[in-house]
Every structure is written in C-alpha cells, then in structure tokens.
C-alpha cells in the first residue's frame, strides 16, 4: 500500500548462499541462532521495525516452488490490480526468479526511507553493519 505516492514500509533483503564446504545443519543453525540474535541486538541502532529469515534447504521443495510462482509476473500483476495499483512494467519476469538460489534470505522492514538511510549511514549504524557482516563472512 502507498500513502501520498510513498510506500508504507521499505524492506531490505539480504540474500546469502552457503559455501558447499559448510555442512547444511551448521550453516542454518548459525543463522537461526547467532545471526538472528546479533541482528536483533542491533535493531534499535539500525532502525528496522520487523525482522525475518527465510531458510531454503531443498530446491525441489513444493513450498519453494510456491514462493517462486507467487513472485511471477502474472501473479504479481494480478495482486497489483486487486489492490488497485498499476502493475510495474519493470517487474522482473518469472524466469529470473527461477534462477534465484539463496540459502537464507533476511528481511528487515523499515517504516520510512529517511529513517532507514539515517540509521545505516550513522557512525553507530555503520559499526553495527560491520559486526553483522563479520559474522556472515
């Protein structure tokens, strides 16, 4: 939904792939525990209002295929029309989404663009971001 031509919220997506030498259980366990805890510790500094992780463990999974289908051009155009918005001509086509292969996607929701930019560009925000990157590399 939009207010005065601006989105109600902004979402930052951080997409991660597992190195094949790292065992799957270890990789996902680290994200579910350490990465989540550290990210939520930095919530006041980074200014996000909501945080979520999406874990993918099998590519031939019906849930994954459902997510890919829900992001396809026909579905997003239909949803846009149902909520009274014009479909975005720059919308990615479904073939691109089918090539997408991420093991973990983090979502951070922000209430406004200025707050998001100010938080991440502040000295404290940059320090928090550096800590998050250090854990994830």
URKA-V415229 format. One record per residue. RES is the residue in one small letter. PSI is psi in whole degrees, -180 to 180 (none if undefined). NEAR is the number of other ideal C-beta (glycine too) atoms within 10 Angstrom. Layout:
[[RES:PSI:NEAR] [RES:PSI:NEAR]]
//
This chain:
[[x:154:8] [x:151:10] [x:128:7] [x:40:4] [x:0:5] [x:143:10] [x:151:12] [x:-27:10] [x:159:15] [x:142:16] [x:128:13] [x:124:14] [x:127:10] [x:116:16] [x:132:12] [x:144:15] [x:145:11] [x:134:18] [x:136:7] [x:-18:7] [x:-11:5] [x:125:12] [x:142:10] [x:-48:13] [x:-41:9] [x:-45:10] [x:-54:18] [x:-34:18] [x:-42:12] [x:-43:16] [x:-44:20] [x:-27:13] [x:-75:10] [x:-50:12] [x:-43:19] [x:-49:15] [x:-47:10] [x:-42:15] [x:-46:22] [x:-31:11] [x:-32:13] [x:5:19] [x:-47:15] [x:-37:11] [x:-43:17] [x:-15:21] [x:16:19] [x:149:24] [x:-21:13] [x:148:12] [x:139:16] [x:156:11] [x:140:16] [x:122:14] [x:133:13] [x:124:18] [x:-18:13] [x:125:9] [x:-25:10] [x:38:6] [x:133:11] [x:-35:8] [x:-45:9] [x:-46:16] [x:-36:12] [x:-41:10] [x:-45:15] [x:-45:16] [x:-40:13] [x:-19:11] [x:5:16] [x:160:18] [x:-48:16] [x:-41:11] [x:-45:13] [x:-35:17] [x:-43:16] [x:-47:12] [x:-42:12] [x:-45:14] [x:-39:11] [x:-33:8] [x:9:9] [x:20:8] [x:151:12] [x:137:8] [x:142:14] [x:118:11] [x:-20:6] [x:2:5] [x:138:14] [x:146:13] [x:162:10] [x:-25:15] [x:-37:9] [x:-45:12] [x:-32:16] [x:-25:13] [x:-11:7] [x:127:14] [x:96:10] [x:142:15] [x:-35:19] [x:135:21] [x:124:16] [x:140:20] [x:127:14] [x:125:20] [x:136:15] [x:143:21] [x:-30:14] [x:154:15] [x:-46:12] [x:-43:9] [x:-41:14] [x:-50:22] [x:-44:14] [x:-42:12] [x:-46:21] [x:-23:19] [x:-8:10] [x:162:14] [x:-42:7] [x:-40:13] [x:-41:18] [x:-41:13] [x:-44:12] [x:-43:21] [x:-39:16] [x:-39:9] [x:-41:15] [x:-43:18] [x:-41:10] [x:-38:9] [x:-30:13] [x:-4:16] [x:none:6]]
//
